[in-house]
């Protein structure tokens, strides 16, 4: 850690100790604010034949594939916080080659979607709305917070035969504590931060434990995580995989949190799983 970063952490630690409630509210605002660059980023990547779809008044999605009115084999892909659909630039063609129609969802305040706020619960709402709009999915893939949203939507009735969760945290509170620790927050400010997130999201972060929500699932599931993921801790994330009966586990090394989506072994594993 550089001397500059150590000094910054010391200053933040002191400030958060003196005014923990103020510091917790400030960090909650920062954590739940989607930066403008990620709200409508350029998406030059994917596939020339993309159709823009309206899920509801706020949520939009993009469809790749044969563009049939009724598809019997459709995959829904959901990126994470401040992610973008271009992150699936390797996975989409692999699924198209398997005969899928592919729908990439823009969660609230990401891409073409609107909204006054965004958080894990609202991600789940958007995914559930996509299920209600487009019907049963053969396959649903969620990355990072997108995976959290998938499980929350699944708990409320999302229908799919197979699920793939990539770099997905098992417990939201673990991520929040990690963020607070990284910037040097005091224990009191960390508690205030977690409580404020719960108030704004409408659900206690401690209760957003995915391992408790998948224990009785019967669908097929594939969990993928990189050992060097600096955003979502590697070991705790496997709690969800262990709780899901029959789930398959794939560990990678050297791809981190985002590059994992383009890793050849990951793309191959997903294509095989979805075949």
N, C-alpha and C positions, 0 to 999 in steps of 0.2 A: 504494500500500500504506500503510495506517495505521501510526502510530507504535507502537500496541499490538501489531499483527501483526508488525511488524519486530522488536520486543523479544521476542515469543514465539518467532519463528523463530531469533533469536540464542541464546536459552536452550536451545531444542531442539537447535540445531546444536552447542553446547558439550557438552551432555549426551551426545549421540550420538557425539561425537568421543572422549569419555573412556570410555564404555562401549558400544561399537558392537554387541557381541553381544546385550547386554541390550536395547538400544534396538531392534535388528532384530527380536528376539522379541516385544517389546511391540507394535510396529507390525504384525507378522504376525497377532497375536491380534486386534487391532482390525480389521484388513482382512478377516479371515475370519469375523468374528462378525456374524451377522444381528441387527440390533436388534429388540427385542420388538415394537415397533409395526408391523413389517413381517412378522411371523410369522403373524399371523392378523388382517389388517386388515378393516374393514367393506367389503363389496363391494355397494353398493346400486345400482350403475350399470346394468348391461348390458341384460339382456333378461329378461323375466319367466319365460320357459320355459328354465330351466337345470337340467340333471341332473348331480348329483355322481357322479363315477366313481372307482373305486378301481383304480389302476394296479398297485400291489403293497402290501405291508404298510405302507410309509411314504409312498408317493407317491400324490397324488390329482389329479384334473383335473375340468374342468367342460365340459359339452357343450351347445352351442346349435344349434338347427336342428330339422329334422323328427323327430329322435329315432328314426330307423329303426334296426332291429337291424343291418342290413348297409348300409353307405354306399359308394357307388362314387366319391364326390367329397367327401373330407374334408380339412380344413385343420387343422394343428396350430400353435398360437401359443405362444411361450415368451418371457416377459418377462425383464428383466435383474436384476442384483443389487439387492436391496431394492426390487424393482418389484412390481407387482400387476396382475392381469388387467384391472382397470378402465381401465388405460392403453390397452387395445385397444377402448375403447368406441365409437370411430368406425370402426375396421377391421372389427369383427365384423359389424355390420349390412350393411356393403358386401359382405362375403363371403356372408352369408345371402341377399342379393339376387341373387347369382350362382349360387345353388342349392347352396351348400356346407353340409355339417355342419361346425361349428367346435368344436374342442376346445382349451381354454385349460389349459395345464399349470401346476401349482404346483410349482416346483422344490424341492429339499430345504430344509426350514426356512423355507419361504415359504408364505403362505396356509394351506391346510388340510393341507399335507404336513408330515411329521415328519422326524426324522433327528437324529443327533448332531453333524453337521458339514455344511458346504456350501462348495463351491468349483467352479471350472470343470469339473473332471473329473467331479464328482458331478452337476453339471448335465447333462453328456453322458450319464452312466449313466441318469438319469431319463428323458431324451428317448429313448434307445434302448429302455428298458423300455416306454415308451408305444408305440413302433413295434411291439414284439413283442406288446403287448396288443391294439392296435387295427388292426394290419395296415398295408398300404401307404397312404401319404398322397399325395394329389394335390399338396398345397402345404404347405410348412413355413416359418413366419416366426419369426425370432429377433431380439430387440432387445438390443443391448449384450452383456452376458455371456451372455444367452440365445443370441445368434448364435454365440458361441464354443462353447457347449455343442452347438449344432446341428452345427457342423463336426466336432467331436470324435465325435459320435454317427454322423454320416454316414461318417466314416472307418472306423467299426467295423460298418457294415452298415445304417444307417438308410436306408429306401427312400422316395423321393418323386420326383415328376416335376419340381417347381419349388421353388426356394428363394428367400426374400427375407431379406436380412441388413440390419438397420437399426442405424446407429451402432455398428457392431461393430469392436473393435480388431483389427488384423492380428497384433500381437505382444503377449502378456501382459506381457512384460518391459518394454515401453514404458510400459504403464499403471503398473506398479509403480514404475519410476524416476520417473515424473511425480508420483505420490503422495508419494514420499520427498522429491523436490525441493520440492514445495509447502510442506511443513512444515519445511524447512530441515535435513534430515538430512545428516550428513557422508557422504563417499564410502564410508568403511569400514562405516558403519551401513547404508547403502543396499545394499551387497553382502551384508551379513549378513541383511538383510530379504528380499532376493530368494532367497538360499539357504534361508532358513527356510520361505518360501512353498513352494519346491520340495520340501522335505522333508515338509511337511504335506500337500501336494496329491498327492505321489507322482509328480511329473513336473517336470522342469526347466523353469522359465518360458521360458528361451531356446529350448527345443524346441517350445513351443506357438506356433509360427509358422504361422498359418492359410494364408498364401500358399503354403507348401510342401505343404499338405494338399489343395489344390483344383486343382492344376495339370493333372490329367488327367480332371477331371469332365466329364460329357457332358450333365448336366441343365441346364435353363434356370435362370438366376440373375439376380436384381435386387438391386443394392446401393444403399442410400440413406444419405446422411450430410449433416449440416448444417455449413456453414462456420464457424458460431459455436459449435460443440460444445466446451464447456469440460471435459467429462469424458473424452472420447476424442478425441485429436488428429485433425483432419480429413485432412491430407495422408497420414500413414502408413497410414491405414485403407484407402486405395485400392490398396495392394499386393495384397490378397486379390482384389479385383475384377479387377485387371490380370492376375492369374495364372489366373483362371477363364476358360477358353475361351468366348468369345461372351457373357460377362456384360454386362448392361445397367447403366449408371451413372446415378443421379439425384442431383444436388446441390441442396440447399436453402439458404436463407439467412434467419436470423431466428427459427428455431424451437428451436435449442439441442439438448440431448441427449434430453430427454423429451417436450417439446411437439411434437416432430416426428411423433410417433405419431398426433396428431390433426390435423395439417396437411392441409387439403383437397387440395392437390396430391399429397401422399403417398398419401392414401386413394384418390384417383382413379387414381394410377399403379399401385397394388397391385391394384385392381379390374380395371383394363385388362390387367395382366400375367396375372392369374388367370383371365381370361375364356376 
